Amino acid sequence: MKRSMAFAGRARPVWQLALPALLIAGCGGERAVEPLEPVRFTLGEGLALQMALPAGAQADLPRERAHRFLLDPNNRIPRVIEIASLGPTAASETTNFERRIVWPGGRAIEYSVSTGPGGSGGPSYDLDGRISLPGATLSVRCHTQDEFGGARSAEWCLEYLETLERATDPADGDQ
């Protein structure tokens, strides 16, 4: 009983007042809404693409046929989106994926998700799939780890992949 009465008549330390507010506000794992900005890049010869990513996302290992984007590059465990060119749309694709989403404009994604034990950064979450755009098929892979309980799903990247589209001017691909 003495412990509960310890602060009677005295001001509580700031951390005791702020901690419940932070937990209620969702600072225990849910990400805040991030402002998005268009990122333009080119795969192969002339396949100009654009996608909306959080401000501050960085292109890491841009190559002719593939790009990797780090969505929070200053974090110990960044979220990663990799996009690679598979060439023209082909009906002979042999990989069967577990899930399929069709977005407006005829864009579609087929994908599978997996969870692994990870490492010091917690469990890992991966999404592997294929996106069909008009005249192109792309391979996609998303990866994150859940050190503090914030990820909970390999599908975290679908909101960004939904914005992936061909850029109108091939000269605009710049990353």
KOLTI-250415 format. One record per atom (N, C-alpha, C): x, y, z. Coordinates in steps of 0.001 Angstrom, whole numbers, padded with zeros to 6 digits, always signed. Atoms other than C-alpha are relative to their C-alpha. Last residue first. Layout:
// KOLTI-250415
XYZ;...
END
This chain:
// KOLTI-250415
-000744+000624-001109;+017229+005779-060503;+000489-001340-000388;-001284-000600-000340;+016229+008155-063287;+000735-000675+001134;-000563+000960-000937;+013311+006821-065278;+001410+000431+000368;+000221-000398-001381;+011921+010007-066832;+000542-000998+001015;-001131-000834-000439;+013517+009373-070239;-000149+000402+001458;-001143+000813-000375;+011044+006506-070719;+001206+000803+000476;-001129-000382+000837;+008144+009022-070626;+001229-000810+000408;+000444-000446+001327;+004712+007915-069394;+001158+000319-000940;-000120-001453+000087;+006001+005878-066484;-000325+000401-001432;-000954-000464+001011;+004693+002329-066325;-000009+001524-000011;+000544-000099+001350;+002940+001588-063081;+001096+000429-000963;-000988+000249+001054;+003600+000651-059464;-000672+000032-001367;-000256-001254+000724;+001023+002273-057140;+000995-000182-001144;+001218-000388+000715;-000403-001078-055996;+000215+001271-000826;+000016+000698+001284;+003146-002127-055138;-001236+000344-000815;-000964-000660+000870;+003227+000535-052416;-000009-000639-001387;+000465-001373+000212;+000027-000566-050657;+000951+000772-000922;+001013-000049+001060;+001045-004195-051188;-000486+001417-000276;-000431-000766+001172;+004273-003715-049184;-001070+000130-001086;-000161-001416-000314;+002968-004730-045726;+000267+000839-001246;+000758-000797+000971;+001791-008077-047129;+000100+001500+000249;-000863-000192+001162;+004475-010082-045324;-000665+000901-001027;+000485+000470+001287;+002521-009586-042151;+001025+000243-001085;+001118+000928-000097;+002971-009005-038402;-000501-000547-001323;+000291+000439+001365;+005296-006064-039042;-001256-000865-000047;+000637-000985+000867;+005417-004046-035801;-000430-000509-001355;+001419+000287+000182;+006066-006663-033093;-000713+000950-000938;+000811-000489-001113;+009368-005254-031839;-001494-000204-000206;-000731-000029-001262;+011969-007076-033930;-000878+000383+001182;+000934-000484-001006;+009576-007938-036744;+000644+000004+001380;-000073+000791-001221;+011683-008383-039856;-000821+000700+001064;-000164-000758-001229;+011033-007135-043361;+000190-000977+001140;-000561+000632-001196;+011154-008366-046922;+000008+000982+001158;+000018-000929-001119;+009325-007686-050175;+000497-000742+001232;-000298+000639-001284;+010019-009466-053441;+000016+001095+001048;-000084-000853-001186;+008678-008606-056851;+000319-000849+001217;-000145+000793-001203;+009150-010098-060330;+000111+000965+001181;-001089-000293-000926;+007836-007961-063154;-000009-000979+001164;+000188+000795-001213;+005730-008730-066213;+001235+000190+000863;-001167+000400-000787;+005464-006172-068986;-000422-000856+001188;-001220+000215+000773;+003183-005074-071843;+001225-000426+000778;+000183+000057+001451;+000404-003593-069695;+001357-000140-000707;+000343-001338+000470;+001498-004399-066144;-000264-000109-001497;+000262-000165+001431;+001506-007846-064595;-000446+001422-000263;+000962-001060+000330;+003116-008129-061174;-000113+000087-001512;-000110-000458+001392;+004783-011372-060071;-001096+001039-000220;+001084+000031+000962;+005358-012588-056565;+000366+000544-001356;-000601+000235+001315;+007418-013169-053464;-001132-000083-000997;+001009+000112+001042;+006349-011711-050115;+000764-000158-001304;-000331-000164+001413;+008651-012252-047166;-001234-000155-000864;+001221+000071+000784;+008338-011835-043387;+000361+000307-001443;-000028-000670+001299;+011265-012465-041047;-001308-000266-000744;+000457+000820+001127;+010959-013218-037334;+000053+000790-001301;+001323+000597-000155;+013044-011084-034960;-000377-000826-001212;+001028-000989+000326;+015924-008733-035719;-001405-000542+000107;+000038-000962-001097;+018423-010969-033907;-001039+001098-000236;-001215-000003-000812;+017550-013703-036374;-000140+000994+001121;-000787-001225-000017;+014766-014570-038778;+001265-000153+000812;-000432-000309-001355;+012555-017509-037777;+000814+001282+000091;-001137+000802-000447;+010812-017446-041131;+000424+000405+001390;-000541-000516-001252;+007458-016296-042421;+001119-000936+000424;-000656+000963-000883;+006302-016791-045979;+000520+000729+001231;-000657-000576-001160;+003945-015088-048392;+000646-001108+000819;+000014+000910-001145;+002902-016013-051906;+000742+000692+001130;-001078+000063-000981;+002066-013662-054748;-000227-001104+001028;+000139+001349-000529;+000080-012886-057880;+001170-000168+000957;-001125+000617-000701;-000255-009201-058636;-000417-001397+000435;+000295+001112-000910;-002496-007577-061208;+001277-000466+000678;-001210+000455-000664;-002671-004352-063220;-000373-001092+000991;-000489+001275+000500;-005755-004173-065405;+001303-000477+000606;-000852-000191+001166;-006432-000473-064926;+000612-001292-000522;+000588-000762+001116;-007806-000865-061418;+001016+000184-001137;+000184-001414-000314;-006063-003534-059315;-000634+000708-001188;+000066-000781+001235;-006402-007303-059621;-000338+001433+000400;+000764-001238-000120;-005202-009226-056566;+000020+000674-001360;+000059-000867+001182;-004027-012847-056591;-000894+001198+000303;+000979-001095-000038;-002946-015226-053843;+000084+000835-001269;+001167+000270-000839;-001215-018604-053465;-001106+001041-000137;+000012-000752-001242;+001273-018330-056343;-001317-000232+000727;+001355-000169-000531;+001859-020896-059053;+000098+000696+001347;+000119-000107-001450;+005142-020467-060895;-001451+000216+000388;+000272+001277-000641;+005006-021742-064471;-000170+000083+001503;-000554-000069-001351;+004741-018568-066542;-000403-001263+000756;-000678+001230-000399;+003891-019681-070081;+000633+000058+001378;+000995+000917-000537;+001275-017009-070780;+000656-001260+000554;-000003+001322+000622;+004042-014467-071198;-001026-000888+000680;+000978+000870-000627;+003969-010724-070557;-000047-001324-000747;+001396-000167+000417;+007120-009239-072026;-000914-000987+000719;+000235-000083+001439;+010354-009364-070008;-001476+000153-000325;+000130+001364+000520;+010853-010632-066462;-000245+000010-001498;+000675+000179+001275;+012166-007329-065097;-000021-001472-000388;-000860+000447+001094;+013068-007140-061427;-000835-000219-001250;+000779+000124+001237;+011581-005290-058460;+000965-000358-001119;-000826+000273+001172;+012933-005579-054912;-000914-000220-001195;+000780+000406+001176;+011149-003962-051966;+000981-000179-001142;-000626+000076+001314;+012948-003810-048592;-001020-000436-001048;+000915+000754+000851;+011822-002719-045123;+000555+000082-001421;+000860-000694+000969;+014832-001539-043158;-000956-000963-000691;+000595+001032+000846;+016115-003356-040042;-000935+000690-000998;-000859+001174-000076;+018517-001105-038130;-000500-001098-000930;+000337+000955-001052;+016564+001911-039285;+000951-001181-000039;-000737-000336-001218;+018212+004661-041327;-000340-000917+001171;-001422+000346+000051;+017190+003163-044671;+000785+000299+001268;-000433-000771-001168;+013460+003196-043976;+001479-000288+000207;+001037-000955-000363;+011954+002140-047283;+000303+000810+001244;+000036+000058-001456;+015051+000553-048755;-000981+001065+000466;+000303-001233-000717;+014449+000037-052488;-000038-000275+001497;+000371+000288-001387;+016041-002689-054605;-000168+001333+000711;-000230-001080-000963;+016129-002378-058374;-000428-000489+001377;+000617+000083-001324;+016442-005018-061091;+000354+001221+000838;+001218+000800+000023;+017216-005478-064809;-000701-000094+001352;+000721-000097+001264;+019811-002746-065399;-001340-000731+000051;-000672+000717+001079;+020845-002456-061781;-000855+000101-001251;+000705-000106+001280;+019983-000182-058885;+000828-000683-001083;-000353+000962+001047;+021672-001649-055812;-000842+000147-001263;-001220+000694-000394;+019915+000475-053173;+000238-001085-001038;-000293+001074+000943;+017334+003032-054220;+001354-000575+000396;-001217-000072+000810;+016475+005019-051115;+000084-001188-000948;-000361+001331+000507;+013179+005791-049421;+001202+000143-000917;-001243+000482-000585;+013292+009213-047733;+000390-001406-000436;-001073-000978+000135;+009670+010117-048393;+001234-000544+000708;-000129-000992-001070;+007615+006945-048380;+001163+000953-000271;-000688+000543-001168;+007196+005290-051778;+000079+001067+001079;+000038-000911-001138;+004873+005916-054730;+000604-000699+001209;+000688+000572-001145;+005929+003904-057772;+000038+001025+001120;+000094-000902-001138;+007148+004783-061228;-000846-000663+001063;+001026+000287-000994;+008403+002702-064110;-000036+001105+001037;+000057-001053-001018;+010367+003217-067306;-001191-000262+000904;+001174+000312-000821;+011019+000033-069286;-000005+000965+001182;+001221-000730+000264;+013344+001640-071866;-001237-000388+000792;-000083-001103+000959;+016227-000755-072044;-001380+000582-000228;-000331+000389+001367;+016312-002885-068942;+000145+001221-000880;-000499+001372+000046;+014563-001516-065888;+000279-000345-001449;+000032+000713+001277;+014165+002240-065480;+000590-001390+000179;-001192+000792+000263;+013305+004228-062353;-000200-000778-001292;-000081+000491+001382;+010866+006874-061148;+001308-000748-000192;-001385+000360+000310;+009970+007439-057491;-000018-000606-001393;-000278+000870+001149;+006717+009247-056720;+001497-000206-000202;-000440-000806+001135;+006316+010618-053189;+000342-000944-001147;-000576+000709+001143;+004407+009214-050247;+000429+000979-001079;+000237-000714+001257;+003788+010804-046854;+000716-000725-001137;-001190-000614+000574;+003850+008093-044194;-000369+000784-001251;+000233-000204+001427;+000882+007231-042011;+001175+000789-000561;+000806-001172+000299;+002327+006217-038665;-000199+000088-001511;-000682-001118+000635;+003621+002691-038261;-000976+001139-000243;+000656-000440+001229;+002015+000348-035763;+000730+001208-000565;-000213+000884+001135;+004471-001183-033305;-000662+000451-001281;-000494+001320-000336;+004020+000098-029747;+000108-000906-001203;-001443+000009+000168;+003726+003733-030770;+000597-001356+000339;-000473+001000+000952;+000019+003198-031278;+001491-000030-000207;-000158-000600+001330;-001429+006348-029740;+000573-000976-001012;+001330-000164+000579;-002650+004335-026722;+000094+000540-001420;+000525+001334+000280;+000900+003220-026007;-001380+000068-000637;-000719+000561+001143;+002244+006755-026339;-000531-001371-000369;+000440-000719+001205;-000456+008173-024051;+000683-000545-001242;+001327+000472+000414;+000215+005479-021437;-000509+000696-001267;+000003+001382+000476;+003952+006290-021488;-001392-000504-000374;-000104+000096+001455;+003610+010089-021254;-000125-001431-000508;+001154-000622+000632;+002317+010392-017675;-000002-000219-001504;+001185+000739-000436;+004735+007933-016124;-001272+000582-000604;+000083+001265+000731;+007579+009366-018233;-001231-000802+000405;+000542-000193+001342;+006871+012879-016887;-000171-001324-000735;-001029-000211+001023;+007468+011887-013261;-000641+000034-001395;-000544+001238+000559;+004345+012220-011126;+001102+000338-000998;+000128+000112+001459;+003797+015432-009145;+000638-001302-000459;-001182-000426+000750;+003485+014919-005422;-000280-000147-001486;-000374-001368-000308;+000427+014871-003127;+001237+000487-000725;+001116-000804-000502;+000127+011112-003250;+000516+001375+000384;+000104-001242+000754;+003079+009846-005272;-001166+000874+000463;-001274-000710+000073;+004168+007156-002839;-000100+001334-000709;+000191-001320-000594;+000585+006122-002023;+001251+000869-000144;+001042-000690+000757;+000670+003157-004354;-000243+001408+000530;-000466-000293+001348;+004026+002078-002900;-001057+000766-000798;-000868-001156-000023;+002861+002384+000713;+000424+000409-001404;+000813-001202+000000;+000000+000000+000000;+000853+001261+000000;
END
